């Protein structure tokens, strides 16, 4: 006879508990095998659309980027969508009985007008100096040339850039501010220790861009952290972040045309011809 405890009878969970379990299952799958399963099904669909029979085709465990426009756009969209799974996980972890995580961190529309106003103010305070800091860093040679968004005339380009900006704003502000502020405060950290530590993490997160953006993102983290402590709402910070990124992504080609020495990508050096013997 088995000594393991019997499974609980069906229906023992309350509806709210079942809903929470379904969210948990969905988030875990989006972060792991569910994501791979969806890509696998899409790969099969693509294979079935080829002129060759399925048996005459081959696949790769580590395929390169697709050259077909439709599939490239679809994969970009899914990549951005799955990148929001950590945000869903954070909301799930912050959710407590009787307390909505959205209301708890201020990621809702109760004060949307004021949130938009505060967000636009932060764009002026953070975005404009950040652009100047980037240009200065390029002039001093301490900032990497960032190709923010090479626009093309395809209809899907702008929607994908807007979704990318929304993904960045939600990911960074919900995790850096909404989640880490709550958890580090519970551990017993002081407010300024939390603000400076999360700002340093934000700077490290952007280290691949060079020293200029690292300094700018540290300053942004300090300002955003102070604002979150004061306002108790992450929504205006998400709005500011999204607007800053939209300006960077969509306005980048314009800036590259006006100031090519600062914003245009560096030309790729031509390969040295091999001398003929």
C-alpha positions as CSV (number, residue, x, y, z in Angstrom):
1,X,0.0,0.0,0.0
2,X,1.3,3.4,-0.9
3,X,2.2,5.7,2.1
4,X,1.9,8.9,0.0
5,X,-0.8,11.3,1.0
6,X,-3.9,11.2,-1.3
7,X,-4.5,14.0,-3.7
8,X,-7.1,16.5,-2.6
9,X,-10.6,15.9,-3.9
10,X,-11.7,17.8,-7.0
11,X,-13.3,21.2,-6.4
12,X,-11.5,21.8,-3.1
13,X,-10.0,25.0,-4.3
14,X,-12.0,28.2,-4.3
15,X,-12.6,29.9,-7.7
16,X,-10.1,32.6,-6.8
17,X,-7.4,30.1,-6.0
18,X,-8.0,28.3,-9.2
19,X,-7.7,31.5,-11.2
20,X,-4.4,32.2,-9.4
21,X,-3.1,28.7,-10.2
22,X,-4.0,29.2,-13.9
23,X,-2.1,32.5,-13.9
24,X,0.9,30.7,-12.3
25,X,0.8,27.9,-14.9
26,X,0.5,30.4,-17.8
27,X,3.4,32.5,-16.6
28,X,5.7,29.5,-16.0
29,X,4.9,28.1,-19.4
30,X,5.5,31.5,-21.1
31,X,8.9,31.6,-19.4
32,X,9.8,28.0,-20.3
33,X,8.5,25.1,-22.4
34,X,5.3,26.8,-23.5
35,X,7.3,29.4,-25.4
36,X,9.4,26.7,-27.1
37,X,6.3,24.7,-27.9
38,X,4.7,27.6,-29.7
39,X,7.8,28.3,-31.7
40,X,8.0,24.6,-32.6
41,X,4.4,24.6,-33.9
42,X,5.1,27.7,-36.0
43,X,8.2,26.0,-37.4
44,X,6.1,23.0,-38.4
45,X,3.5,25.3,-40.0
46,X,6.3,26.9,-42.0
47,X,7.6,23.5,-43.1
48,X,4.2,22.4,-44.3
49,X,4.0,25.5,-46.5
50,X,7.1,24.7,-48.4
51,X,7.0,23.1,-51.8
52,X,9.1,20.2,-50.6
53,X,7.5,17.4,-48.7
54,X,8.1,17.3,-45.0
55,X,10.3,14.2,-45.4
56,X,12.6,16.0,-47.8
57,X,13.3,19.0,-45.5
58,X,15.8,19.4,-42.7
59,X,15.8,21.5,-39.6
60,X,18.5,22.9,-37.2
61,X,18.6,23.0,-33.5
62,X,20.0,26.5,-33.6
63,X,18.5,28.1,-36.7
64,X,19.7,31.5,-38.0
65,X,17.5,34.6,-38.5
66,X,14.6,34.2,-41.0
67,X,14.9,36.0,-44.3
68,X,11.1,35.9,-45.0
69,X,9.4,39.1,-44.0
70,X,6.3,37.6,-42.6
71,X,8.0,35.1,-40.3
72,X,10.6,37.7,-39.3
73,X,7.8,40.0,-38.1
74,X,5.9,37.2,-36.4
75,X,9.0,36.1,-34.5
76,X,9.8,39.7,-33.5
77,X,6.3,40.1,-32.2
78,X,6.3,36.9,-30.2
79,X,9.7,37.7,-28.8
80,X,8.4,41.0,-27.5
81,X,5.3,39.4,-26.2
82,X,7.2,36.7,-24.3
83,X,9.6,39.3,-22.9
84,X,6.6,40.6,-20.9
85,X,6.4,37.3,-19.1
86,X,8.7,38.4,-16.3
87,X,6.4,41.4,-15.7
88,X,3.5,39.1,-15.4
89,X,5.5,37.0,-12.9
90,X,6.3,40.1,-10.8
91,X,2.6,41.1,-10.8
92,X,1.7,37.6,-9.7
93,X,4.3,37.6,-6.9
94,X,3.1,41.0,-5.6
95,X,-0.5,40.0,-5.6
96,X,-1.9,39.2,-2.1
97,X,-5.4,38.2,-1.0
98,X,-7.6,41.3,-1.0
99,X,-4.9,43.5,-2.5
100,X,-4.5,43.9,-6.3
101,X,-0.9,44.2,-7.3
102,X,-1.8,46.7,-10.0
103,X,-3.3,49.0,-7.3
104,X,-0.6,48.2,-4.9
105,X,2.2,49.6,-7.1
106,X,0.0,52.1,-8.9
107,X,0.0,50.5,-12.3
108,X,-3.7,51.3,-13.0
109,X,-5.8,54.1,-14.6
110,X,-7.3,55.6,-11.5
111,X,-5.2,58.8,-11.8
112,X,-4.3,58.6,-15.5
113,X,-4.5,62.3,-16.2
114,X,-2.1,63.2,-13.4
115,X,0.1,60.2,-14.3
116,X,0.4,61.5,-17.9
117,X,1.3,65.0,-16.7
118,X,4.0,63.7,-14.4
119,X,5.3,61.4,-17.0
120,X,5.7,64.2,-19.6
121,X,7.4,66.3,-17.0
122,X,9.9,63.5,-16.4
123,X,10.5,63.2,-20.1
124,X,11.7,66.8,-20.1
125,X,13.8,66.3,-17.0
126,X,15.4,63.0,-18.0
127,X,15.0,62.6,-21.8
128,X,16.5,65.9,-23.0
129,X,19.6,65.8,-20.7
130,X,20.0,62.1,-21.6
131,X,20.3,62.9,-25.3
132,X,22.9,65.6,-24.6
133,X,24.8,63.1,-22.4
134,X,24.8,60.6,-25.2
135,X,26.1,63.2,-27.7
136,X,28.8,64.2,-25.2
137,X,29.8,60.6,-24.6
138,X,30.1,60.0,-28.4
139,X,32.3,63.1,-28.7
140,X,34.5,62.0,-25.9
141,X,34.7,58.4,-27.3
142,X,33.3,56.8,-24.1
143,X,29.9,55.8,-25.5
144,X,29.1,53.0,-27.9
145,X,27.4,53.9,-31.2
146,X,23.8,52.8,-30.6
147,X,21.7,52.0,-33.7
148,X,18.3,52.5,-32.0
149,X,15.9,51.7,-34.8
150,X,16.7,51.6,-38.5
151,X,13.2,52.4,-39.8
152,X,12.0,51.0,-43.1
153,X,8.7,51.8,-45.0
154,X,7.0,48.5,-43.9
155,X,3.7,49.0,-42.1
156,X,4.6,46.8,-39.2
157,X,7.8,48.8,-38.2
158,X,6.1,51.4,-36.1
159,X,3.8,49.0,-34.2
160,X,6.8,46.8,-33.4
161,X,8.8,49.8,-32.2
162,X,5.9,51.0,-30.0
163,X,5.5,47.5,-28.6
164,X,9.3,47.4,-27.9
165,X,9.1,50.7,-26.1
166,X,6.1,49.5,-24.0
167,X,8.0,46.3,-23.2
168,X,11.1,48.2,-22.0
169,X,9.0,50.6,-19.9
170,X,7.0,47.9,-18.2
171,X,10.0,45.5,-17.7
172,X,12.3,48.1,-16.1
173,X,9.9,50.1,-14.0
174,X,7.7,47.3,-12.7
175,X,10.8,45.2,-11.8
176,X,13.2,47.9,-10.6
177,X,10.6,49.9,-8.7
178,X,7.4,48.0,-8.1
179,X,9.0,44.7,-7.2
180,X,12.5,45.4,-5.8
181,X,11.3,48.4,-3.7
182,X,8.7,46.2,-2.0
183,X,11.0,43.2,-1.5
184,X,14.1,45.2,-0.3
185,X,11.9,47.2,2.0
186,X,10.6,44.0,3.6
187,X,14.2,42.9,4.1
188,X,14.8,46.1,6.1
189,X,16.8,48.3,3.7
190,X,16.5,52.0,4.0
191,X,14.8,54.1,1.3
192,X,18.0,55.7,0.0
193,X,19.9,52.4,0.0
194,X,17.1,51.0,-2.1
195,X,17.0,54.0,-4.5
196,X,20.8,54.0,-5.0
197,X,21.1,50.2,-5.3
198,X,18.3,49.9,-7.9
199,X,19.8,52.9,-9.8
200,X,23.2,51.2,-9.9
201,X,21.5,48.0,-11.1
202,X,19.7,50.0,-13.8
203,X,23.1,51.5,-14.9
204,X,24.7,48.0,-15.0
205,X,21.7,46.8,-17.1
206,X,22.7,49.4,-19.8
207,X,26.5,48.9,-19.5
208,X,26.7,47.5,-23.1
209,X,26.0,51.1,-24.4
210,X,29.1,52.6,-22.7
211,X,29.9,54.9,-19.9
212,X,27.7,57.8,-21.0
213,X,24.4,55.8,-20.9
214,X,25.5,54.2,-17.7
215,X,25.8,57.6,-16.0
216,X,22.5,58.7,-17.5
217,X,20.6,55.6,-16.5
218,X,22.0,55.8,-12.9
219,X,20.7,59.4,-12.7
220,X,17.4,58.3,-14.2
221,X,17.2,55.5,-11.6
222,X,17.8,58.0,-8.7
223,X,15.1,60.4,-10.0
224,X,12.6,57.6,-10.8
225,X,13.2,56.0,-7.4
226,X,12.7,59.2,-5.6
227,X,9.5,59.9,-7.5
228,X,8.2,56.4,-6.9
229,X,8.8,56.7,-3.1
230,X,7.0,60.1,-3.2
231,X,4.1,59.3,-5.4
232,X,3.7,55.6,-4.7
233,X,2.7,55.0,-8.3
234,X,4.7,53.3,-11.1
235,X,2.4,54.4,-13.9
236,X,3.9,57.9,-14.5
237,X,7.3,56.3,-14.6
238,X,6.2,53.7,-17.1
239,X,4.7,56.5,-19.2
240,X,7.9,58.6,-19.1
241,X,10.0,55.6,-20.0
242,X,7.8,54.6,-22.9
243,X,7.7,58.1,-24.3
244,X,11.5,58.4,-24.0
245,X,12.0,55.2,-25.9
246,X,9.5,56.0,-28.5
247,X,11.3,59.3,-29.2
248,X,14.6,57.4,-29.3
249,X,13.3,54.6,-31.6
250,X,11.2,56.6,-34.0
251,X,13.1,59.9,-33.8
252,X,16.5,58.2,-34.3
253,X,16.5,58.3,-38.1
254,X,15.7,62.0,-38.1
255,X,18.6,62.7,-35.6
256,X,20.9,60.5,-37.7
257,X,20.1,62.6,-40.8
258,X,20.6,65.9,-39.0
259,X,23.7,64.9,-37.1
260,X,25.3,61.9,-38.8
261,X,28.6,62.3,-37.0
262,X,26.9,61.7,-33.7
263,X,23.9,59.4,-34.4
264,X,24.6,57.7,-37.8
265,X,26.2,54.2,-37.5
266,X,29.8,54.1,-38.2
267,X,30.7,52.8,-41.7
268,X,31.7,49.2,-41.9
269,X,35.4,49.0,-43.0
270,X,35.9,47.4,-46.4
271,X,37.8,44.1,-46.3
272,X,41.4,44.3,-47.3
273,X,41.8,42.7,-50.7
274,X,44.0,39.6,-50.8
275,X,47.0,40.2,-53.0
276,X,47.1,38.0,-56.1
277,X,50.2,35.8,-56.2
